[in-house]
Amino acid sequence: MTESKDEAPFMKKFEVPVSILAYASCSISMVILNKLMIGTYGFNFPTVLIFFQNLSAVVFVVVLKQLGMIDYPPLEMSKVKRWLPLTLLFVGMLVTSLLALRTLSVQVATLIKNLAIITTAVGDWAIFGHTFNAMTMSAFLLLLSGSVLGASTDAWVSLEGLVWAGLNVACTSAFQLYMKLVLNDLKQEMGRWGPVYYNNLLSLPPLLLPTLYMYSDWMPKVQDDLMDNPNVKAIMGVLMVVSAIMTMTSFWCMSATSPTTYSVVGGINKVPLTVIGIYVFNQFPTPTGTIGICGALGGGLLYTHAMNLQKAVDAGKEPPPFIFSPRGIRSLFSPR
């Protein structure tokens, strides 16, 4: 009896770093593998990739529900009507993200998409009256100046890629603001897994149309070029698996850690993604570009810290320690 009590805290502590590692690994893998498919192996059909990835996610959550491991509400037309605009924005986020990755380096695509922090915050100010403090404004300045510096000195930057990345920023901000403005009550009703089920399932019809329309273009590419390459077979297989379990690792990390830790992990996650993208695709930035990348990523982390501080103040709780202080690092791996 004593052993089980002693083992419980140990297992809880072990669960936290493993859940963080699983979530971060899946998140990074999705970007790198999609970039490999579109950029390196020339599979220029982002809607096809997203369709099969979202289908994998739907199958996964349905199977988990059948096994009694998770639960979510069934499809209801009243919920579908309210959720559909959000799903269209969700599809827009995914498609524009892949189209941006097609012609941009991973680091520049990450920097530009990170600007959604600013546009969403401006939307929060305009719609909900949220204010900015000095730390938030400093984060915005770092984000903006670093992104401009990093993108302007990058050898792989293109106008097409910047346009798609800009549209991705618009879709991301609209997605977050629409959910906050219109669907806050509905999100509470649907629980954790309802949004995952609704988003992925409702995204299939709009993605299926271009997938079927371009069937004669992408299927020969798969049969004649890609399936003869064992590397591509492996990447496609891993992509389907990762896309299916991505949501599970996200919610595992969310439940095993605190909201503060989860948001910090999302911010820090962009650092290894940027570094891995540079080495995998051999797209090294200039010294000036490196300064810009570091500044922009630092701005994202500073904004995360500023938001967590504000949430703690609003809730009357003790402010969280700075992310990279010894106490801050220890707190990341503390059980919820």
C-alpha positions as CSV (number, residue, x, y, z in Angstrom):
1,M,0.0,0.0,0.0
2,T,2.8,2.4,0.9
3,E,4.6,1.5,-2.4
4,S,1.6,2.6,-4.5
5,K,1.4,5.9,-2.6
6,D,5.1,6.5,-3.1
7,E,5.0,5.5,-6.8
8,A,2.1,7.8,-7.6
9,P,4.0,11.1,-7.3
10,F,7.0,9.5,-9.2
11,M,4.8,8.5,-12.1
12,K,3.1,11.9,-12.1
13,K,6.5,13.6,-12.3
14,F,7.5,11.2,-15.1
15,E,4.3,11.9,-17.0
16,V,5.0,15.6,-17.3
17,P,8.3,15.6,-19.2
18,V,7.1,12.6,-21.4
19,S,3.8,14.4,-22.3
20,I,5.8,17.6,-23.1
21,L,8.2,15.7,-25.3
22,A,5.4,13.8,-27.1
23,Y,3.5,17.0,-27.8
24,A,6.6,18.9,-29.0
25,S,7.8,16.0,-31.1
26,C,4.5,15.6,-32.9
27,S,4.1,19.3,-33.5
28,I,7.6,19.7,-35.0
29,S,7.3,16.5,-37.0
30,M,4.1,17.7,-38.7
31,V,5.8,20.8,-40.0
32,I,9.0,19.1,-41.1
33,L,7.3,16.1,-42.8
34,N,4.8,18.3,-44.6
35,K,7.7,20.5,-45.8
36,L,9.5,17.4,-47.0
37,M,6.5,16.2,-49.0
38,I,5.7,19.6,-50.6
39,G,9.2,21.1,-50.9
40,T,11.7,18.2,-51.3
41,Y,9.6,15.6,-53.0
42,G,7.4,18.0,-55.0
43,F,4.0,16.8,-53.9
44,N,2.3,20.1,-54.5
45,F,-1.2,19.2,-53.4
46,P,-1.6,20.6,-49.9
47,T,-5.4,20.0,-49.8
48,V,-4.8,16.3,-50.5
49,L,-2.2,16.0,-47.7
50,I,-4.5,17.8,-45.3
51,F,-7.6,15.8,-46.3
52,F,-5.9,12.5,-45.4
53,Q,-4.3,13.9,-42.3
54,N,-7.6,15.1,-41.0
55,L,-9.3,11.9,-42.0
56,S,-6.7,10.0,-39.9
57,A,-7.5,12.3,-36.9
58,V,-11.3,11.6,-37.3
59,V,-10.8,7.9,-37.5
60,F,-8.5,8.0,-34.4
61,V,-11.0,9.9,-32.2
62,V,-13.9,7.8,-33.3
63,V,-12.0,4.6,-32.5
64,L,-11.0,6.0,-29.1
65,K,-14.7,6.8,-28.4
66,Q,-15.8,3.4,-29.3
67,L,-13.2,2.0,-26.9
68,G,-14.6,4.2,-24.2
69,M,-11.4,6.1,-23.7
70,I,-12.8,9.5,-24.6
71,D,-16.2,11.1,-25.2
72,Y,-17.6,13.9,-27.3
73,P,-21.2,15.0,-28.2
74,P,-22.7,13.6,-31.5
75,L,-23.2,15.8,-34.5
76,E,-26.1,18.2,-34.0
77,M,-27.2,20.5,-36.8
78,S,-27.6,23.5,-34.5
79,K,-23.9,23.1,-33.4
80,V,-22.8,22.4,-37.0
81,K,-24.2,25.7,-38.2
82,R,-22.4,27.7,-35.5
83,W,-19.2,25.7,-35.8
84,L,-18.9,25.7,-39.7
85,P,-17.4,29.2,-40.1
86,L,-14.7,28.2,-37.6
87,T,-14.0,25.0,-39.6
88,L,-13.6,27.0,-42.8
89,L,-11.1,29.2,-41.0
90,F,-9.4,26.0,-39.7
91,V,-9.1,24.7,-43.2
92,G,-7.8,28.1,-44.3
93,M,-5.1,28.0,-41.6
94,L,-3.9,24.5,-42.6
95,V,-3.9,25.1,-46.4
96,T,-2.2,28.5,-46.2
97,S,0.4,27.1,-43.8
98,L,1.4,24.4,-46.3
99,L,1.4,26.8,-49.2
100,A,3.7,29.1,-47.3
101,L,6.0,26.3,-46.4
102,R,6.2,25.3,-50.1
103,T,8.3,28.4,-51.0
104,L,9.6,29.7,-47.7
105,S,12.3,28.3,-45.4
106,V,10.9,26.8,-42.1
107,Q,12.5,29.6,-40.1
108,V,10.9,32.4,-42.1
109,A,7.5,30.7,-42.2
110,T,7.6,30.3,-38.5
111,L,8.5,33.9,-37.9
112,I,5.8,35.3,-40.1
113,K,3.1,33.0,-38.7
114,N,4.2,34.1,-35.2
115,L,3.0,37.6,-36.1
116,A,-0.5,36.2,-35.5
117,I,0.2,37.0,-31.9
118,I,0.2,40.7,-32.7
119,T,-2.9,40.7,-35.0
120,T,-4.9,38.6,-32.5
121,A,-3.9,40.9,-29.7
122,V,-5.0,43.9,-31.8
123,G,-8.3,42.2,-32.4
124,D,-8.7,41.5,-28.7
125,W,-8.1,45.2,-28.1
126,A,-10.6,46.3,-30.8
127,I,-13.4,43.8,-29.8
128,F,-12.9,43.1,-26.1
129,G,-11.1,46.2,-25.0
130,H,-8.0,44.4,-23.8
131,T,-5.1,46.7,-23.0
132,F,-1.3,46.3,-23.5
133,N,1.4,46.9,-20.9
134,A,5.1,47.7,-21.4
135,M,6.2,44.1,-21.5
136,T,3.5,43.2,-24.1
137,M,4.6,46.2,-26.3
138,S,8.2,45.2,-26.0
139,A,7.3,41.7,-27.1
140,F,5.4,43.1,-30.1
141,L,8.5,45.2,-31.1
142,L,10.8,42.2,-30.9
143,L,8.4,40.1,-32.9
144,L,7.9,42.6,-35.6
145,S,11.5,43.8,-36.0
146,G,12.9,40.3,-35.7
147,S,10.5,38.9,-38.4
148,V,11.4,41.8,-40.8
149,L,15.1,41.3,-40.2
150,G,14.9,37.5,-40.5
151,A,12.7,37.5,-43.7
152,S,14.5,40.4,-45.5
153,T,17.9,38.6,-45.3
154,D,16.7,35.1,-46.1
155,A,17.8,33.6,-49.4
156,W,14.7,31.5,-49.8
157,V,12.1,34.2,-49.2
158,S,9.5,34.7,-52.0
159,L,6.6,37.0,-52.5
160,E,4.3,34.1,-53.0
161,G,5.4,32.5,-49.8
162,L,5.0,35.8,-47.9
163,V,1.5,36.3,-49.3
164,W,0.4,32.8,-48.1
165,A,2.1,33.3,-44.7
166,G,0.2,36.6,-44.4
167,L,-3.1,34.9,-45.2
168,N,-2.2,32.3,-42.6
169,V,-1.8,35.0,-40.0
170,A,-5.2,36.5,-41.0
171,C,-6.9,33.0,-40.8
172,T,-5.3,32.2,-37.4
173,S,-6.3,35.5,-35.8
174,A,-9.9,35.2,-37.2
175,F,-10.1,31.6,-36.0
176,Q,-9.1,32.6,-32.4
177,L,-11.2,35.7,-32.3
178,Y,-14.3,34.0,-33.7
179,M,-14.0,31.2,-31.2
180,K,-13.7,33.7,-28.4
181,L,-16.5,36.0,-29.6
182,V,-19.1,33.5,-30.8
183,L,-18.3,30.0,-29.6
184,N,-17.1,30.3,-26.0
185,D,-20.3,28.9,-24.6
186,L,-20.5,26.1,-27.2
187,K,-16.9,25.2,-26.6
188,Q,-17.7,24.6,-23.0
189,E,-20.6,22.3,-23.9
190,M,-18.5,20.2,-26.3
191,G,-15.7,19.4,-23.8
192,R,-12.1,18.6,-24.8
193,W,-12.7,16.3,-27.7
194,G,-15.8,17.8,-29.3
195,P,-13.9,20.6,-31.0
196,V,-11.4,18.1,-32.4
197,Y,-14.1,15.8,-33.7
198,Y,-16.2,18.7,-35.2
199,N,-13.2,20.6,-36.7
200,N,-11.7,17.6,-38.4
201,L,-14.9,16.0,-39.5
202,L,-16.5,19.2,-40.9
203,S,-13.2,20.0,-42.7
204,L,-13.4,16.9,-44.8
205,P,-16.2,18.0,-47.3
206,P,-14.4,21.3,-48.4
207,L,-11.1,19.4,-48.6
208,L,-12.7,16.5,-50.5
209,L,-13.8,18.6,-53.4
210,P,-10.3,19.8,-54.6
211,T,-8.9,16.3,-53.7
212,L,-11.4,14.7,-56.1
213,Y,-11.1,17.5,-58.7
214,M,-7.3,17.1,-58.8
215,Y,-7.4,13.3,-58.6
216,S,-6.0,12.8,-62.1
217,D,-3.0,15.1,-61.2
218,W,-2.0,13.8,-57.8
219,M,-2.7,10.1,-58.1
220,P,-0.2,9.5,-61.0
221,K,2.3,11.4,-59.0
222,V,1.8,9.1,-56.1
223,Q,1.8,5.9,-58.2
224,D,4.6,6.7,-60.7
225,D,7.0,8.9,-58.7
226,L,6.4,8.8,-55.0
227,M,5.6,5.1,-54.3
228,D,8.8,4.0,-55.9
229,N,10.7,6.0,-53.3
230,P,11.0,4.2,-49.9
231,N,11.7,7.5,-48.1
232,V,8.4,8.9,-49.4
233,K,6.5,5.8,-48.3
234,A,8.0,6.1,-44.8
235,I,7.2,9.9,-44.6
236,M,3.6,9.4,-45.8
237,G,3.1,6.6,-43.2
238,V,4.6,8.6,-40.4
239,L,2.6,11.6,-41.4
240,M,-0.7,9.7,-41.1
241,V,0.2,8.3,-37.7
242,V,1.5,11.6,-36.3
243,S,-1.5,13.6,-37.6
244,A,-3.8,11.0,-35.9
245,I,-2.0,11.2,-32.5
246,M,-1.1,14.9,-32.6
247,T,-4.4,15.9,-30.9
248,M,-4.0,13.2,-28.3
249,T,-0.5,14.3,-27.3
250,S,-1.7,17.9,-27.2
251,F,-4.5,17.1,-24.7
252,W,-2.3,14.8,-22.8
253,C,0.2,17.6,-22.3
254,M,-2.6,20.0,-21.5
255,S,-4.0,17.7,-18.8
256,A,-0.6,16.6,-17.3
257,T,0.7,20.2,-17.0
258,S,-0.6,23.6,-16.0
259,P,-2.1,26.1,-18.6
260,T,1.0,28.2,-18.0
261,T,3.4,25.3,-18.9
262,Y,1.3,24.4,-21.9
263,S,1.5,27.9,-23.3
264,V,5.2,28.1,-22.6
265,V,5.9,24.8,-24.3
266,G,4.0,26.1,-27.4
267,G,6.3,29.2,-27.4
268,I,9.5,27.3,-26.8
269,N,8.6,24.7,-29.4
270,K,9.3,27.1,-32.2
271,V,13.0,27.2,-31.2
272,P,13.8,23.5,-31.9
273,L,11.5,23.6,-35.0
274,T,13.5,26.5,-36.4
275,V,16.9,24.8,-35.7
276,I,15.8,21.5,-37.1
277,G,14.3,23.1,-40.2
278,I,17.6,24.9,-40.9
279,Y,19.6,21.7,-40.7
280,V,17.2,19.3,-42.4
281,F,16.6,21.6,-45.4
282,N,20.2,23.1,-45.4
283,Q,18.7,26.6,-45.4
284,F,21.1,28.5,-43.2
285,P,20.3,32.2,-42.4
286,T,22.8,35.0,-42.6
287,P,24.3,36.4,-39.3
288,T,21.9,39.3,-39.5
289,G,19.0,36.8,-40.2
290,T,20.1,34.8,-37.2
291,I,19.8,37.9,-35.0
292,G,16.4,38.6,-36.4
293,I,15.2,35.0,-35.8
294,C,16.5,35.0,-32.2
295,G,14.8,38.4,-31.6
296,A,11.5,37.3,-33.0
297,L,11.5,34.0,-31.1
298,G,12.5,35.8,-27.9
299,G,9.6,38.2,-28.5
300,G,7.2,35.3,-28.7
301,L,8.5,33.9,-25.4
302,L,8.3,37.3,-23.8
303,Y,4.7,37.7,-24.9
304,T,3.8,34.3,-23.5
305,H,5.4,35.3,-20.1
306,A,3.5,38.6,-20.2
307,M,0.2,36.9,-20.8
308,N,0.8,34.3,-18.0
309,L,1.7,37.2,-15.6
310,Q,-1.5,39.0,-16.5
311,K,-3.7,35.9,-16.1
312,A,-2.1,35.3,-12.6
313,V,-2.8,38.9,-11.6
314,D,-6.4,38.7,-12.9
315,A,-7.0,35.5,-11.0
316,G,-5.3,36.8,-7.8
317,K,-2.6,34.2,-7.9
318,E,1.1,34.3,-7.4
319,P,2.8,35.5,-10.7
320,P,4.7,32.7,-12.5
321,P,8.5,32.9,-12.5
322,F,10.4,33.9,-15.6
323,I,10.6,31.1,-18.1
324,F,14.4,30.7,-18.1
325,S,15.0,31.2,-14.4
326,P,15.9,28.1,-12.4
327,R,12.6,28.2,-10.7
328,G,10.8,28.8,-14.0
329,I,12.4,25.8,-15.6
330,R,11.6,23.6,-12.6
331,S,8.0,24.8,-12.7
332,L,7.6,23.6,-16.3
333,F,8.1,20.0,-15.2
334,S,6.0,20.2,-12.1
335,P,2.8,18.1,-12.1
336,R,-0.4,20.0,-12.5
